[in-house]
Amino acid sequence: MADETPVFQIQRMYLKDLSLEQPNSPQILLEQSQPQVDINLAMAAEPVSEGIFEVTVTATVTTKVKDKVLFLVEAKQAGIFEIRHVPEEQMQGIISIVCPQMVYPYLRAIVSDVCTRAGFPPILLTEVNFQAMFEAQQAQAAAQGGNGGSRIITSAN
């Protein structure tokens, strides 16, 4: 009889993509107005192979002064997770809640660091309740008659 013990392991955490743009520099750096910051988060999960999943959390931070972009940062942090012998009804919760909670602190640090290195004050992404996001996504999918995918998009100002 094969071993059916549940397995949950982080195989690797890595920065999948990082972009910084300052399209209106250097002129906009002389502006004295308070910038407006818009933060969008997205989560996605893809199977890599049997029992192996890649979970990514993406942050897009757009900072504007008046109507001009001061800077734009997009960072995508990913993790590869081994998940085996877990009941099907628990899989979606693990992939949509537990995995992003493990990936997100790395993403927060990268966004803050890149802003600082670009010469701006650090952008500190707030804590995210991935369980609440997942439950809202499931409720929305149920209302629309769907089954609820693994993509979550949120916006914070």
N, C-alpha and C positions, 0 to 999 in steps of 0.2 A: 504494500500500500504506500502511495506517495505521501510525502510530508505536505500537509495542508495548513501549516502554521501561517497565519497572516504575516506579510512582510511589508514594511514601509521604511524605505531608506533614501536618503539624499545621495545621489550619485555624484552630482556636480552642481555648483552655482557659477554662473558666468554672465558677463556683460555681453549681450547679444548685439546691441546697436546703441550708438551715442552720436548725437548731432547737436552742434551749437551754431547758431547764426546770429550775427549782429548786422543786419542789412543796412541800417542807417547810421552806422558809426563812421567817422567820429563826431559828426555834427550833433547827433541826438544826445551825445554824452554831455553836452553843454546846457541842455534843458534843465530847468529848475523845478519843473512840475513833478508831482507825486505820480509814480507809475501805477498802472493798473495791472494786476497779475491774474491770469486765468490758468487754472490747472485742470487738466483732464487725465483721468486714469482709465486704463483698459486692461483686461485680463483675458488671456487665451490659454487653452490647453490642447495639446496634440499628442496622440499616441506616436511613439517612436518605433517601438517594437512590442512584442508580447510582454506585458507587465511593466513597460518602461514608458514614462510620459514626460513631455517637456511642458512646463508651465511658465508662461511669461507674464510679467506685469510691466506695462508701459506707462510712463508719465510724459505728458506734453505740457510744458510750461511756457506760456506766451506772456511776455511783459511788454506793455505799450505805454508810451507817453503821448497823450492826446490820441491821435489816430495812427501814429507811427510805431512800428515794432522796435523796441529797445533791444530785446534779445529773445530768442526762442531756443529752448532746450527740449530735445526729445531723447529719452533714455529708455531702453528696453532691457530689463534684467530677467534672466531666465534661470530655471533650475531643472535638472533632470532627476526624476524620482522613480524608484522602483516600488511598484505597488502590486502585490500578488496575494491571492487567496483572501481577498476582502469581499464580504457580501456585496452584491451589485447595488443594493439600496444605500450603501454607505460610500460607494466609489465617488459619486458626483460631489458629495460633501467634502471628501478628502481633497479631491482635485480642485474644487472651487473655493474652499475655505482654508484648509490646513496648509496646502502647498503655497498659495499666494502670501499667507501670513509669514511664511519662512523666507520668501523671496523679497518681500517688500522692504525690510530694513536695509538691505543692500542697495536697493533703488533709491531710497531716501538719502543715503550717504552719498551716492554718486551725484544726484541732482544738486545737493548742497555744495559738494566739492567743486563741481564744474562751474557753478555760478561764481563761487569765490575765486577760482583760478581765472575766470573771465574778467575779473575786476569789479564784480557786483557783490552786494550783500548776499549771504547765503539764502536760498529759498528752502524753508523747512516744511517739507510735506507733512501734513497732519497724520495722526494715526487713522487707520481705516478699519472699519468693522466689516470684514469680508463675509462674516456670517449674515449680517443684516443685508448686505448687498446681494448675497446668494438667495436669501429668502424673498427679497423684493423681486429679483429676477424670476424666481420660480412662480411667484404669485402673478406676475405679469404674463408669463408664458401660459399659465393655467387659464387666465382670463382671455388670452388670445387663442386658446385651444391647442397650444404647442406643447412640447415636452421640455423646453428650457435647455438651451445650449450652454456652452461653457464660456461664453464671451460676456464680459461685464464692462459696461462703460459708465463712468460717473463724471460729474463735473463739480469742481469746488472753486469758489472765488475767495 
